Amino acid sequence: MKLSSRLPLMALVGLLSFGAACVPRATGPKIRVATATPQQLADAEKEDQVWYEFQQGDVIPVYFAFLGVSEGGSRQPVVFRAKQHFWFVTFKNGPMQISFDGKTFAGQSAIQSLIAVVPRKDGQGGQLGWIIYMGQGNPEAELKALIEQQSGAAPAQQ
């Protein structure tokens, strides 16, 4: 085989090698949050990458805190219930990622925030509703179904 006929093959192998190098790998420890021991959580603080696992049905207390241009938070935890198996992947020097298979990272649209400003019931100003969507589905459709469920209305047919 001549060198000129091998160039496309070599280029393809090079691109595939580069692509494989860019695929994130599960290199840190995996810790199931619902059953983690204090020692596991302390040891995780020393790691560059940690995969925090949530299994379907896990219920975890969550506290909220606001920093930066706002301040505040919750004094009591809210309920965080896993509807499916997933991982939060933290990095010492990078933003948190989410994984739905324990191997690869989901895209940026896998975590979204929606803030609704609505009037307070007492008529004295407004209040915030903060919705955090994590998943691979359709956040608008899920929100619409939730609102219909809460209002007692029958879901719309599509």
N, C-alpha and C positions, 0 to 999 in steps of 0.2 A: 504494500500500500504506500503510495507516494505521500510525502509530507503535506502537500496541498490538499489531498483528499482526507487526511486525518485532522486537519485544522477544525472543521466544524464539530467533529466528535470530541476533540480536546476542549473546545470552547464549551460544549454542552456539559462535559464532565466538570469543568471548572465552575460553571454556573450552578450546577447541582451541589457541588462541594461548598460553594459560598452560601447557597440557600440553606443547606443543612447546618452550617455554622451559625446562621442567624436565628434558627429555631430555638426558642427558649427551652431550657432543660430543667427538670425538677431536681435541683442539686441540694437543696436544704432539707432539714428534717420536716416530716409531716406530723402535725400534732392535732388530734381531735379536740376541739375546744370544749365540748360538753363533758369530757372525761379527763381532761388534762390535770396533771398533778402540779402543785406549786413548783416543784423542782424542774419539771419539763418546761414550764413557762419561764422560769429564771434562766435555764440553760439556753432557751431560744433567743434571749436578749443578746447573746454573744455571737449569734450566727449572722452571716451576710444575707441569707435568704431563708425564709421560713414559710412553709405551707400550712396554714391553719385550716383544718378540715371541719366541715359541717355535714352531717348526714341527715337524711330526711327524718323529720320528727324531732330533731334536737331543739331544745328550748334554752336560749341563752339570755341572761339579763344584759341590757345595753344601757349605758349612761351617755347622754349627749353633752358636749361642751362646745361653746362658740368662742373663738379667739380671733384676733385681728381687728377688723373694723367694727365688730360687735363683740359682746361678751354675754355670758350666761350659760345656762345648761339645766339639766334635770337633776333634781335631788334624789329622785326615786328612779329605779330602772324601768324601762319599757320592755315588753316581750318581743323577742326576736326568735321566730320559729322557722326552721329550715323546711322548705317544701320539696327540696330535692338535694342531692349530693353536690357539693361545690367546695371550693377552696378560696380563701383570701391569701394572696402571696405577697409577703412584705419583703422589702429590700432595705438594707442599711442606707444605700445611696441612690434611691430611686423611688418612684411612685408605686403604690400598691397596685396589684393586678388581681383579676379574678379568673379562675379556671373552673370549667364545668366537667373536665375529664381527668384532672389530676396530672396532666402532662403538658398541656399547652395553655396559652393565655387567650382569653376572649378579647374581642376588639373593644375600642373605646365606648361604643354604644351599649356595652353590657351593663354599665352602671350609669344611670341618669338621675338627675334631680328635677323636680317640678315644685315651684313655690307658688301657692295661691294666696292672694291677699283678699280677704273677705271681711265684711263688717262684723264687729263684735255684737253679741246678742243684746248687750246693754246699750248699744248705740253710741258708745263713747270711743270712737276710733275704729281701727282695723285690727285684724289678727292674721297670723300666718299659718298656713297649712303646708307642711314640708313633706313631700313624698319622695322617697328614694326607691328607684326601680333597679333591680338587679336581675338579669335574665337574658334570654335569647329570643323572647317572643315579641309581642306587639304591646308596648306599654300603654298606648292609648286605648286599645281594646280592653286590656285588663283593668285599667282605671274605670272605663265606662261600665264594665260588668260589675265592678265593686260598688260603684255609685248606685247602679240599678238594684243590686242586692240589698244595700243599706236602706234604700228608699222603699223597698218592698215591691218595686215594679218588676214586671216580667222582662227578661232580657230580650233585646231586639233581635229579630231574625236577620241573618246576613245571607 
